[in-house]
Amino acid sequence: MQVRQRYVAESSRTAARHEREQQRLRDELDRCRAQVRDDLERRGGGGGSLDAAERARLLQKVADAGAAKRRAEEALRSAVDSDRQKAAEIRRLHEECRAEVARVSKEANVEVRRLVSSLALITIKRS
């Protein structure tokens, strides 16, 4: 029952987060539309007064912005993948170093015991 409650709570939080994001995007879209309307009115006379060259230029700007966004998203994905691979390599090296330290420590302990026993035998022989 507790797992189900956690699932429901997490689902609710996720849904609320998505709704907030959708509302933020709607607000941003409305703001952009208002800005475009204001720009068009300032240029002289309201909507629909764009000539073909101006419209083509604006459409090209939109296409360029979309392409730049896709390139940026791809670069971000590439960087995230690279970071993930580097983190995995660092974890692997950490484990290798930990194993090497344990091995060296064990060998050192064996060597110390051997030297102590040799020293004890020498001391016994001299006595």
C-alpha positions as CSV (number, residue, x, y, z in Angstrom):
1,M,0.0,0.0,0.0
2,Q,2.8,2.4,0.8
3,V,4.5,1.8,-2.6
4,R,1.2,2.7,-4.3
5,Q,0.9,5.9,-2.3
6,R,4.4,6.9,-3.2
7,Y,3.7,6.1,-6.8
8,V,0.5,8.2,-6.8
9,A,2.3,11.1,-5.0
10,E,5.2,11.0,-7.4
11,S,2.8,10.8,-10.4
12,S,0.9,13.8,-9.0
13,R,4.2,15.8,-8.6
14,T,5.3,14.9,-12.1
15,A,1.9,15.9,-13.6
16,A,2.0,19.2,-11.7
17,R,5.5,19.9,-12.9
18,H,4.5,19.2,-16.5
19,E,1.4,21.4,-16.2
20,R,3.6,24.3,-14.8
21,E,6.0,23.8,-17.7
22,Q,3.1,23.8,-20.2
23,Q,1.7,27.0,-18.7
24,R,5.2,28.6,-18.7
25,L,5.5,27.7,-22.4
26,R,2.0,29.1,-23.2
27,D,2.9,32.3,-21.4
28,E,6.1,32.6,-23.4
29,L,4.3,32.0,-26.6
30,D,1.7,34.6,-25.8
31,R,4.6,37.0,-24.9
32,C,6.3,36.3,-28.2
33,R,3.1,36.8,-30.2
34,A,2.4,40.1,-28.5
35,Q,6.0,41.2,-29.2
36,V,5.6,40.3,-32.9
37,R,2.3,42.2,-33.1
38,D,4.0,45.2,-31.5
39,D,6.9,45.0,-33.9
40,L,4.5,44.8,-36.9
41,E,2.5,47.7,-35.7
42,R,5.6,49.8,-35.2
43,R,6.8,49.0,-38.7
44,G,3.8,50.5,-40.2
45,G,0.3,49.6,-40.0
46,G,-0.7,46.3,-38.4
47,G,-0.7,42.7,-39.3
48,G,-0.4,41.4,-42.8
49,S,1.6,44.3,-44.1
50,L,4.8,42.3,-44.6
51,D,6.1,42.2,-48.1
52,A,7.4,39.0,-49.6
53,A,11.0,39.8,-49.0
54,E,10.5,40.7,-45.3
55,R,8.4,37.6,-44.8
56,A,11.1,35.4,-46.4
57,R,13.8,37.0,-44.3
58,L,11.8,36.4,-41.1
59,L,11.1,32.8,-42.1
60,Q,14.8,32.3,-42.8
61,K,15.6,33.7,-39.3
62,V,13.1,31.3,-37.8
63,A,14.6,28.4,-39.7
64,D,18.1,29.5,-38.7
65,A,17.1,29.7,-35.1
66,G,15.6,26.2,-35.2
67,A,18.7,24.8,-36.7
68,A,20.9,26.5,-34.1
69,K,18.6,25.1,-31.4
70,R,19.0,21.6,-32.8
71,R,22.8,21.9,-33.0
72,A,22.9,23.2,-29.4
73,E,20.7,20.3,-28.2
74,E,23.0,17.8,-30.1
75,A,26.1,19.4,-28.5
76,L,24.4,19.1,-25.1
77,R,23.6,15.5,-25.6
78,S,27.1,14.8,-26.8
79,A,28.6,16.6,-23.7
80,V,26.2,14.7,-21.4
81,D,27.2,11.4,-23.0
82,S,30.9,12.3,-22.8
83,D,30.5,13.2,-19.1
84,R,28.7,10.0,-18.4
85,Q,31.5,8.0,-20.0
86,K,34.1,9.9,-18.1
87,A,32.3,9.3,-14.8
88,A,32.2,5.6,-15.6
89,E,35.9,5.6,-16.4
90,I,36.7,7.4,-13.2
91,R,34.6,4.9,-11.2
92,R,36.4,2.0,-12.9
93,L,39.8,3.6,-12.1
94,H,38.8,4.2,-8.6
95,E,37.9,0.6,-8.1
96,E,41.2,-0.5,-9.7
97,C,43.2,1.8,-7.4
98,R,41.3,0.6,-4.4
99,A,42.0,-3.1,-5.3
100,E,45.7,-2.3,-6.0
101,V,46.0,-0.5,-2.6
102,A,44.4,-3.5,-0.9
103,R,46.8,-5.9,-2.7
104,V,49.8,-3.8,-1.8
105,S,48.7,-3.5,1.8
106,K,48.2,-7.3,2.1
107,E,51.7,-7.9,0.5
108,A,53.2,-5.3,2.9
109,N,51.6,-7.0,5.9
110,V,52.9,-10.4,4.8
111,E,56.4,-8.9,4.3
112,V,56.3,-7.2,7.7
113,R,55.3,-10.5,9.4
114,R,58.1,-12.3,7.5
115,L,60.7,-9.8,8.5
116,V,59.5,-9.8,12.2
117,S,59.7,-13.6,12.2
118,S,63.2,-13.5,10.6
119,L,64.3,-10.9,13.2
120,A,62.9,-13.1,16.0
121,L,64.8,-16.1,14.7
122,I,68.0,-14.1,14.5
123,T,67.5,-12.8,18.0
124,I,66.8,-16.4,19.2
125,K,70.0,-17.7,17.5
126,R,72.2,-15.0,19.1
127,S,70.9,-15.7,22.5
